[in-house]
Amino acid sequence: MSWCLTHRLKVIAMGCIFFAAVLITSFFALKFILMPRIDPDGFSVVVEAPQGTSLERTAELVRRVEAAVDKVVPTEARQSYKTVVGHHDTGGFGISKGRHDYWARISVFLKPAQERDIRSEFLMEKLRERFKSMEGFDKLVIVPFQDGPPVGKPVKLVFTANDEPLLQKLDREAVAYLKAVDGVYGIESSMLTGKDELRLMLDYDRMAKVGVTSLDVGQTVRAAFEGEVVTSVTKDNEEIDFRVSLKDPKKYRAEGVLNLSDHQQGGEARAVENLCAHR
């Protein structure tokens, strides 16, 4: 102790050197994982059917994925699984990617590790191999359950530009490159294409001749998809609306919209396609 007090500068220098050596050794030799995924007790299967697939058709496709889960994951190793059609949010904490008819998620809940003889990593790998031969899906990705706070993806690429065609090109090239890299799986992209649009360019001169306004056309098209309240009744001090709508508006495509009839003031029906151009 007396020697340390006498040679204070040497002691401080030696301490700094030792501390620096520990940091350097730790940086190169020790691996740090914030929340390690070691045999998690469950996982989710993220499902995406081709864009535009109806909710009912997506539910039919998901049954094939459920059958694969039933075959790969033994009953003695799982507690249950839950299927949701319409979204595939897995992040928790209110994080949502939106709602789409062609999206789905299957959450597989396994028994605790000490109560099963098979590891979840093995089950997930077997499912990935089986999914490679399943057709009719745009995406089948397995996401292990994550304990703790959300920490993001292991690798994230961000492209920023004002040129959308350029962004789409970079997105395709990046996804194609990553798919060719061994050991890379679960690739996701936020570059999603929107729904198809049918633009109606109204012929106001022709509409004026038959007594139809743009509001009339808009109400006709809106009623085809959202329905229209035609009357209401009051029962037990509560007003109840009666809405008339198409039986299945999701199957009503562009040709159906153009064949909708709009009525002029005199009562004669005119097809929407005769009152506008479209693209």
C-alpha positions as CSV (number, residue, x, y, z in Angstrom):
1,M,0.0,0.0,0.0
2,S,2.8,2.4,0.9
3,W,4.5,1.6,-2.5
4,C,1.2,2.5,-4.3
5,L,0.9,5.7,-2.4
6,T,4.5,6.6,-3.2
7,H,4.2,5.7,-6.9
8,R,0.7,7.1,-7.6
9,L,1.3,8.0,-11.2
10,K,2.7,4.5,-12.0
11,V,-0.4,2.9,-10.4
12,I,-2.8,5.1,-12.3
13,A,-1.0,4.4,-15.6
14,M,-1.0,0.6,-14.9
15,G,-4.7,0.8,-14.1
16,C,-5.5,2.6,-17.4
17,I,-3.5,0.1,-19.4
18,F,-5.2,-2.8,-17.7
19,F,-8.7,-1.2,-18.3
20,A,-7.8,-0.6,-22.0
21,A,-6.7,-4.2,-22.4
22,V,-9.9,-5.5,-21.0
23,L,-12.0,-3.3,-23.3
24,I,-10.0,-4.3,-26.4
25,T,-10.2,-8.0,-25.5
26,S,-13.9,-7.8,-24.8
27,F,-14.6,-6.0,-28.2
28,F,-12.9,-8.7,-30.3
29,A,-13.5,-11.8,-28.2
30,L,-17.0,-11.3,-26.6
31,K,-20.3,-11.3,-28.5
32,F,-23.1,-9.2,-27.2
33,I,-26.7,-10.1,-27.8
34,L,-29.3,-7.8,-26.2
35,M,-32.1,-10.3,-26.0
36,P,-30.9,-13.8,-27.1
37,R,-33.4,-16.0,-28.8
38,I,-32.6,-19.4,-27.3
39,D,-35.3,-22.0,-27.8
40,P,-38.2,-19.5,-27.6
41,D,-41.6,-20.9,-26.5
42,G,-43.4,-19.9,-29.6
43,F,-43.3,-18.3,-33.0
44,S,-45.5,-16.6,-35.6
45,V,-46.0,-17.5,-39.3
46,V,-46.4,-14.3,-41.3
47,V,-48.6,-15.0,-44.4
48,E,-49.1,-12.9,-47.5
49,A,-51.2,-14.0,-50.4
50,P,-51.1,-12.3,-53.8
51,Q,-52.3,-8.7,-53.6
52,G,-56.0,-8.4,-54.2
53,T,-56.9,-11.8,-52.7
54,S,-60.2,-11.7,-50.9
55,L,-60.5,-12.3,-47.2
56,E,-62.3,-15.6,-47.8
57,R,-59.7,-16.9,-50.3
58,T,-56.9,-15.9,-47.9
59,A,-58.6,-17.9,-45.1
60,E,-58.7,-21.0,-47.4
61,L,-55.0,-20.6,-48.2
62,V,-54.1,-20.2,-44.5
63,R,-55.7,-23.6,-43.8
64,R,-52.9,-25.2,-45.9
65,V,-50.3,-23.5,-43.6
66,E,-52.2,-24.7,-40.6
67,A,-52.0,-28.2,-41.9
68,A,-48.3,-27.9,-42.3
69,V,-48.0,-26.6,-38.7
70,D,-50.1,-29.6,-37.5
71,K,-47.8,-32.0,-39.3
72,V,-44.5,-30.5,-38.3
73,V,-45.2,-29.4,-34.7
74,P,-46.1,-32.5,-32.6
75,T,-49.1,-32.1,-30.3
76,E,-47.0,-33.1,-27.3
77,A,-44.7,-30.1,-27.9
78,R,-47.4,-27.4,-28.5
79,Q,-50.0,-25.8,-26.3
80,S,-52.1,-24.2,-29.1
81,Y,-52.0,-22.0,-32.1
82,K,-54.1,-19.0,-33.1
83,T,-54.9,-17.8,-36.7
84,V,-55.8,-14.2,-37.5
85,V,-56.7,-13.2,-41.1
86,G,-56.5,-9.5,-42.1
87,H,-53.2,-8.5,-40.6
88,H,-49.9,-10.0,-39.5
89,D,-48.6,-7.7,-36.8
90,T,-46.0,-9.4,-34.6
91,G,-44.2,-6.4,-33.0
92,G,-46.6,-5.8,-30.1
93,F,-46.6,-2.4,-28.2
94,G,-49.2,-1.1,-30.6
95,I,-46.9,-1.5,-33.7
96,S,-49.1,-2.1,-36.7
97,K,-48.4,-2.4,-40.5
98,G,-52.1,-2.0,-41.3
99,R,-55.0,-4.2,-42.3
100,H,-55.2,-6.1,-45.6
101,D,-57.5,-8.8,-46.8
102,Y,-54.6,-10.8,-48.2
103,W,-52.5,-10.8,-44.9
104,A,-52.6,-13.4,-42.1
105,R,-50.7,-14.6,-39.1
106,I,-50.5,-17.9,-37.3
107,S,-49.2,-17.7,-33.7
108,V,-47.9,-21.1,-32.5
109,F,-47.6,-21.4,-28.7
110,L,-45.2,-24.2,-27.5
111,K,-44.9,-25.8,-24.1
112,P,-42.1,-24.5,-21.9
113,A,-38.7,-25.8,-22.9
114,Q,-38.4,-28.0,-19.8
115,E,-41.7,-29.8,-20.7
116,R,-40.8,-30.7,-24.3
117,D,-38.0,-32.8,-25.9
118,I,-37.7,-30.9,-29.1
119,R,-36.2,-27.4,-29.6
120,S,-38.2,-24.7,-31.3
121,E,-35.3,-23.8,-33.6
122,F,-35.6,-27.3,-35.1
123,L,-39.3,-27.0,-35.6
124,M,-39.0,-23.6,-37.3
125,E,-36.3,-24.9,-39.6
126,K,-38.4,-27.8,-40.7
127,L,-41.3,-25.5,-41.4
128,R,-39.1,-23.2,-43.5
129,E,-38.1,-26.2,-45.6
130,R,-41.8,-27.2,-46.1
131,F,-42.8,-23.7,-47.0
132,K,-40.3,-23.6,-49.9
133,S,-42.5,-26.0,-51.8
134,M,-45.9,-24.3,-51.0
135,E,-47.3,-22.3,-53.9
136,G,-49.9,-19.6,-54.0
137,F,-48.2,-17.3,-51.4
138,D,-46.1,-14.1,-51.8
139,K,-44.6,-14.5,-48.4
140,L,-44.3,-17.2,-45.7
141,V,-42.0,-16.0,-43.0
142,I,-41.4,-17.4,-39.5
143,V,-40.8,-14.9,-36.7
144,P,-39.7,-16.2,-33.3
145,F,-41.4,-14.8,-30.2
146,Q,-39.2,-11.9,-28.8
147,D,-39.0,-11.4,-25.0
148,G,-38.3,-7.9,-23.7
149,P,-38.7,-4.6,-25.5
150,P,-38.7,-4.3,-29.3
151,V,-35.1,-4.0,-30.6
152,G,-35.8,-4.0,-34.4
153,K,-34.5,-6.3,-37.1
154,P,-30.9,-7.6,-37.0
155,V,-30.1,-5.8,-40.3
156,K,-32.0,-2.9,-41.8
157,L,-31.4,-1.1,-45.1
158,V,-33.0,2.3,-45.7
159,F,-33.2,3.9,-49.2
160,T,-34.2,7.5,-49.4
161,A,-35.0,9.3,-52.7
162,N,-37.7,11.4,-54.3
163,D,-37.8,9.1,-57.4
164,E,-40.2,6.3,-56.8
165,P,-39.2,4.2,-59.8
166,L,-35.6,4.4,-58.5
167,L,-36.7,3.3,-55.0
168,Q,-38.6,0.3,-56.6
169,K,-35.5,-0.6,-58.6
170,L,-33.3,-0.5,-55.5
171,D,-35.8,-2.5,-53.5
172,R,-35.9,-5.3,-56.1
173,E,-32.1,-5.4,-56.4
174,A,-31.6,-5.5,-52.6
175,V,-34.2,-8.2,-52.0
176,A,-32.8,-10.3,-54.9
177,Y,-29.3,-10.0,-53.5
178,L,-30.2,-10.8,-49.9
179,K,-32.2,-13.9,-51.0
180,A,-29.0,-15.2,-52.7
181,V,-27.0,-14.9,-49.5
182,D,-26.8,-18.2,-47.5
183,G,-28.2,-18.0,-44.0
184,V,-30.4,-15.0,-44.7
185,Y,-34.1,-15.5,-44.3
186,G,-37.2,-13.5,-43.2
187,I,-36.6,-10.7,-45.7
188,E,-39.3,-8.0,-45.5
189,S,-39.8,-4.8,-47.5
190,S,-41.9,-1.8,-46.8
191,M,-42.1,-1.0,-50.5
192,L,-45.7,-2.1,-51.0
193,T,-47.7,-1.3,-54.1
194,G,-51.1,0.3,-53.5
195,K,-54.4,-1.0,-54.7
196,D,-55.4,-0.6,-58.3
197,E,-57.3,2.6,-59.1
198,L,-60.1,3.3,-61.6
199,R,-60.1,7.0,-62.4
200,L,-63.3,8.5,-63.8
201,M,-62.9,11.6,-65.9
202,L,-66.4,13.1,-66.1
203,D,-67.9,14.5,-69.4
204,Y,-69.7,17.5,-67.9
205,D,-71.2,18.6,-71.2
206,R,-72.9,15.2,-71.7
207,M,-73.9,15.1,-68.0
208,A,-75.5,18.5,-68.3
209,K,-77.6,17.4,-71.3
210,V,-79.1,14.5,-69.3
211,G,-79.4,16.3,-66.0
212,V,-76.8,14.4,-64.0
213,T,-74.3,16.1,-61.7
214,S,-70.9,14.9,-60.5
215,L,-72.5,14.5,-57.0
216,D,-75.0,12.0,-58.5
217,V,-72.2,9.9,-60.1
218,G,-70.1,10.0,-56.9
219,Q,-73.1,8.9,-54.8
220,T,-73.8,6.1,-57.2
221,V,-70.3,4.7,-57.1
222,R,-70.0,5.2,-53.3
223,A,-73.3,3.4,-52.8
224,A,-72.1,0.4,-54.8
225,F,-69.3,-0.2,-52.3
226,E,-70.4,1.3,-49.0
227,G,-74.2,1.0,-49.4
228,E,-76.7,3.8,-48.9
229,V,-79.1,4.4,-46.1
230,V,-82.6,4.4,-47.7
231,T,-84.8,4.7,-44.7
232,S,-84.8,4.4,-40.9
233,V,-87.2,3.5,-38.1
234,T,-87.3,4.4,-34.5
235,K,-87.7,1.5,-32.0
236,D,-87.4,1.8,-28.2
237,N,-86.2,5.4,-28.6
238,E,-83.4,4.2,-30.9
239,E,-83.1,5.1,-34.6
240,I,-82.2,2.2,-36.8
241,D,-80.9,2.7,-40.3
242,F,-81.6,0.4,-43.3
243,R,-78.7,0.3,-45.7
244,V,-78.9,-1.1,-49.2
245,S,-75.6,-2.4,-50.7
246,L,-74.3,-4.9,-53.1
247,K,-74.2,-8.5,-52.0
248,D,-70.4,-8.8,-52.4
249,P,-68.9,-5.4,-53.3
250,K,-65.3,-6.9,-53.1
251,K,-66.0,-8.8,-56.3
252,Y,-67.3,-5.7,-58.1
253,R,-64.4,-4.8,-60.4
254,A,-63.9,-2.0,-62.9
255,E,-66.4,-3.3,-65.4
256,G,-69.0,-3.4,-62.7
257,V,-68.4,0.2,-61.8
258,L,-68.8,1.3,-65.4
259,N,-72.1,-0.6,-65.7
260,L,-73.7,1.2,-62.7
261,S,-76.8,3.1,-63.6
262,D,-77.3,6.7,-62.6
263,H,-80.8,8.2,-62.9
264,Q,-81.5,11.6,-64.3
265,Q,-84.2,13.8,-62.9
266,G,-86.8,12.4,-65.3
267,G,-86.1,8.8,-64.1
268,E,-84.2,7.4,-67.1
269,A,-81.2,5.3,-66.2
270,R,-77.7,6.1,-67.7
271,A,-74.7,3.8,-67.4
272,V,-71.7,5.5,-65.7
273,E,-69.4,4.6,-68.6
274,N,-71.6,6.8,-70.9
275,L,-71.0,9.8,-68.7
276,C,-67.2,9.7,-68.4
277,A,-63.9,8.4,-69.7
278,H,-61.9,6.1,-67.5
279,R,-58.4,4.7,-67.1
